[in-house]
Amino acid sequence: MAIDADTKLVPSFMVGTRGSYTAKSFMDDLASRLANRVQLTTDGHRVYLQAVEEAFGSEIDYAMLVKLYGNDSESDSRYSPAECIGCQTVGITGRPDPAHISTSYVERQNLTMRMKMRRFTRLTNAFSKKVENHMWAIALHYMHYNFCRVHQTLRVTPAMEAGITDHVWSLEEVASLLDSRKEIAA
């Protein structure tokens, strides 16, 4: 998922593998939703290098934040990764501002998503068993997050902060979008 650091808007998300096809689809979608040159930071996953290049070309300030992990002999037997012992920033394209190279907002948003949706809780009956149902649940979560939920520090929704809407959406308004899709399909 991508998040704007200023407005907290999530303009794009993708459900898929961590392979190059998903990375390319995700970056293409993100690029299609942005009108201006942006600064982008990804983690050190190498598939993003080509995906960002193909989606944005040279019209981006892009950096990677590569986390360095210590050796942990217990990592094979537990769910969490080894202890992070440092980070390395790598400028890739353009002139990314070192003060804004960060993955903290995305990591915090991932925590918010996991805490708000029980579908991410493994080994429970709430865990998504079908990928399609999982994707719809995430889409509904981000619709609510962007348009209905007032962000604590912004005191408005991310969509309001970004200038996409002028009011906090009600759940009835979100549900009416489904009704309008049914009318179009009929």
C-alpha positions in Angstrom: 0.0 0.0 0.0 1.0 3.6 -0.5 0.3 6.4 1.8 0.8 10.2 1.5 2.8 11.5 4.5 1.0 14.8 4.5 -2.7 13.9 4.0 -2.5 10.3 5.2 -4.5 9.4 2.1 -4.0 5.8 0.9 -4.2 6.3 -2.9 -3.4 2.7 -3.9 -3.2 -0.7 -2.4 -2.6 -4.2 -3.9 -3.2 -7.7 -2.8 -0.8 -10.2 -4.4 2.5 -11.9 -4.1 5.7 -10.1 -3.5 6.8 -10.8 -7.0 7.6 -8.6 -9.9 4.1 -8.8 -11.5 2.4 -7.5 -8.4 5.1 -4.8 -7.9 4.6 -3.6 -11.5 0.8 -3.6 -11.3 1.0 -1.7 -8.0 3.4 0.9 -9.2 1.5 1.4 -12.5 -1.7 1.9 -10.5 0.0 4.3 -8.1 1.5 6.3 -11.0 -1.9 6.6 -12.7 -3.4 8.2 -9.6 -0.7 10.9 -9.1 -0.7 14.2 -11.0 2.6 15.7 -9.8 6.2 14.6 -9.2 6.5 12.9 -5.8 9.1 11.5 -3.5 8.7 7.8 -3.1 10.4 5.5 -0.5 10.1 1.7 -0.7 11.6 -1.0 1.4 14.6 -2.8 0.1 12.6 -5.4 -1.9 14.5 -5.4 -5.2 11.4 -6.0 -7.5 10.5 -2.3 -6.8 13.5 -1.1 -8.7 12.3 -2.0 -12.2 8.6 -1.5 -11.3 9.2 2.1 -10.2 11.4 2.8 -13.3 8.7 1.4 -15.7 5.8 3.3 -14.0 7.4 6.7 -13.3 10.5 6.8 -15.5 12.7 9.7 -14.4 9.7 11.8 -13.2 10.1 10.8 -9.5 12.4 11.3 -6.6 12.9 7.7 -5.4 14.9 6.1 -2.6 15.0 2.8 -0.9 15.2 2.2 2.9 17.0 -1.1 3.4 16.7 -2.5 6.9 19.7 -4.5 8.3 18.8 -7.4 10.5 21.1 -9.2 13.0 21.6 -13.0 13.0 19.0 -14.7 15.1 19.0 -18.5 15.5 15.4 -18.5 16.7 14.0 -16.8 13.6 13.1 -20.2 11.9 10.8 -21.2 14.8 8.9 -17.9 15.4 6.7 -15.6 13.5 8.6 -12.3 13.9 11.8 -11.3 12.0 15.2 -10.9 13.6 16.0 -7.7 15.4 16.6 -4.7 13.1 20.1 -3.4 13.9 20.1 -0.5 11.4 18.9 1.1 8.2 20.6 2.2 5.0 19.1 4.7 2.6 19.9 4.4 -1.1 18.9 7.2 -3.5 17.7 5.6 -6.7 16.2 8.3 -9.1 16.0 12.0 -9.0 16.8 14.0 -5.8 15.1 12.4 -2.9 15.2 14.6 0.3 17.1 12.5 2.9 14.9 14.1 5.6 11.8 12.4 4.0 13.2 9.0 3.2 11.1 6.8 5.5 8.8 3.8 5.6 7.4 4.7 9.0 4.0 5.9 7.7 3.5 2.7 5.7 4.5 0.5 8.6 2.1 2.4 10.9 -0.7 2.1 8.4 -0.1 -1.7 8.1 -0.4 -1.9 11.9 -3.6 0.1 11.8 -5.0 -2.2 9.1 -4.1 -5.3 11.0 -5.6 -3.9 14.2 -8.9 -2.8 12.5 -9.4 -6.0 10.5 -9.5 -9.4 12.1 -9.0 -11.0 8.7 -5.3 -10.6 9.3 -5.3 -12.6 12.6 -3.9 -16.0 11.8 -5.2 -19.2 13.2 -8.7 -17.8 14.0 -12.0 -18.1 12.3 -11.8 -14.5 11.1 -8.8 -15.2 8.9 -9.7 -14.8 5.2 -9.9 -18.2 3.5 -10.7 -16.9 0.0 -8.4 -14.2 -1.6 -11.4 -12.5 -3.3 -13.1 -12.0 0.1 -9.8 -10.7 1.5 -9.5 -8.2 -1.3 -13.0 -6.9 -0.8 -12.5 -6.5 2.9 -9.3 -4.5 2.3 -11.0 -2.3 -0.3 -13.8 -1.6 2.2 -11.3 -0.9 4.9 -9.5 1.7 2.8 -12.7 3.3 1.6 -13.7 3.8 5.2 -10.2 4.9 6.2 -10.0 7.5 3.4 -13.5 8.9 3.4 -15.3 8.1 6.7 -12.8 8.0 9.5 -11.6 11.3 10.9 -7.9 11.1 11.4 -6.8 12.0 14.9 -4.0 14.4 14.1 -5.7 15.9 10.9 -9.1 16.3 12.5 -10.6 15.6 9.1 -10.6 12.5 6.8 -7.6 11.9 4.6 -9.8 12.5 1.5 -10.9 15.9 2.9 -7.3 16.8 3.7 -6.3 15.9 0.1 -9.2 18.0 -1.3 -11.1 15.0 -2.8 -14.2 15.6 -0.8 -15.7 18.3 1.4 -17.3 16.2 4.1 -17.0 13.1 6.2 -18.8 10.3 4.3 -21.5 8.3 6.1 -21.7 4.5 5.8 -24.9 5.1 3.9 -23.0 7.0 1.2 -20.5 4.2 0.9 -23.2 1.7 0.6 -25.0 3.8 -2.1 -21.9 3.4 -4.3 -22.8 -0.3 -4.5 -26.4 0.5 -5.3 -25.2 2.8 -8.2 -23.0 0.0 -9.6 -25.9 -2.4 -9.6 -28.0 0.2 -11.5 -25.2 0.7 -14.1 -24.8 -3.1 -14.6 -28.6 -3.6 -15.0 
